[in-house]
Amino acid sequence: MSCLFCRIAAGEIPSQTVLADEHVVAFRDIRPQAPSHVLVIPRRHVDSLWELDDRELAGRLLAAAAEVARAEKLEQGFRLIANAREHGGQEVGHLHLHVLGGRPLGRMLSKP
């Protein structure tokens, strides 16, 4: 298994897990862009949001992201990001959602 996130989901690589169940795993980003920056991934490999065709899994990922936001006490607001494929800025070839918060994020994280 060579996918970094598959290895994290399998417990082969340690992570700071925030939430885990039989379908999803959420863990802290190693290069946080906000005081709270958690990645939510499916346990089974899906390359990107483009390839996701399982509506049940999509719902589980979104519900897990909301659960992470509550666990992180982001009641003042948070940002949910899904970068898809190279031009979308995806850096790891395994579907993942970024949950960011803990400070005012403004309208955009970066400008073109």
C-alpha positions in Angstrom: 0.0 0.0 0.0 1.7 3.2 -1.1 -1.0 5.8 -0.6 -0.1 8.0 2.4 -3.6 8.5 3.5 -4.5 4.8 3.1 -1.6 4.0 5.4 -2.8 6.5 7.9 -6.3 5.1 7.8 -4.9 1.6 8.3 -2.9 2.7 11.3 0.4 2.1 9.6 1.5 5.7 10.0 0.7 7.5 13.2 -1.6 10.5 13.2 -3.3 12.8 15.7 -6.8 11.3 15.2 -9.7 13.5 16.0 -12.5 11.1 14.9 -12.7 7.6 13.4 -15.3 5.1 12.5 -15.6 2.2 10.0 -16.0 4.6 7.0 -14.0 7.7 7.8 -10.9 9.0 9.7 -10.2 12.6 10.7 -6.8 13.7 11.8 -4.8 16.9 12.3 -2.9 18.3 9.3 0.9 18.2 9.8 1.1 21.7 8.2 -1.8 23.5 9.7 -3.1 26.6 8.0 -5.3 27.7 10.9 -5.4 27.0 14.7 -7.7 24.0 13.9 -6.9 22.2 10.7 -8.3 18.7 10.4 -8.4 16.4 7.4 -11.4 14.1 6.9 -10.8 11.1 4.6 -12.6 7.9 3.6 -11.0 4.7 4.8 -11.3 3.2 1.4 -9.2 4.8 -1.4 -10.9 7.3 -3.6 -8.6 9.4 -5.7 -10.5 12.7 -5.5 -13.9 14.3 -5.2 -14.1 13.9 -9.0 -14.1 10.1 -8.6 -16.5 10.0 -5.7 -19.8 8.3 -6.9 -20.9 6.8 -3.6 -23.6 9.1 -2.2 -23.7 7.4 1.2 -19.9 7.9 1.6 -20.3 11.5 0.5 -22.9 12.0 3.2 -20.7 10.3 5.8 -17.7 12.5 4.9 -19.8 15.7 5.2 -21.4 14.5 8.5 -17.9 13.7 9.9 -16.7 17.2 8.9 -19.5 18.7 10.9 -18.8 16.4 13.8 -15.1 17.5 13.7 -16.1 21.2 13.7 -18.3 20.6 16.8 -15.5 18.6 18.5 -13.0 21.4 17.7 -15.5 24.0 19.1 -15.7 26.0 15.9 -19.1 27.4 16.7 -18.0 30.9 15.5 -17.4 29.4 12.0 -15.2 27.2 9.9 -14.2 26.6 6.3 -14.6 23.3 4.6 -12.4 22.7 1.5 -12.1 19.9 -1.0 -9.3 20.4 -3.5 -9.8 18.1 -6.5 -7.1 17.0 -8.9 -3.9 18.9 -9.9 -5.5 22.2 -11.1 -7.7 22.3 -8.0 -4.6 22.2 -5.8 -4.9 18.6 -4.5 -1.5 17.5 -3.2 -2.3 14.0 -1.9 -4.1 11.6 -4.3 -6.7 10.4 -1.8 -10.0 12.3 -1.3 -9.8 14.5 1.7 -11.8 17.4 3.2 -10.0 20.2 5.1 -11.9 21.6 8.2 -10.2 24.9 9.1 -11.1 27.3 11.9 -10.2 28.9 15.2 -9.6 32.3 13.7 -11.3 34.7 11.3 -10.5 33.3 7.8 -11.8 36.1 5.7 -13.4 35.7 2.3 -10.5 33.8 0.8 -7.4 32.0 2.0 -5.2 33.3 -0.8 -5.7 35.6 -3.8 -4.8 34.7 -7.4 
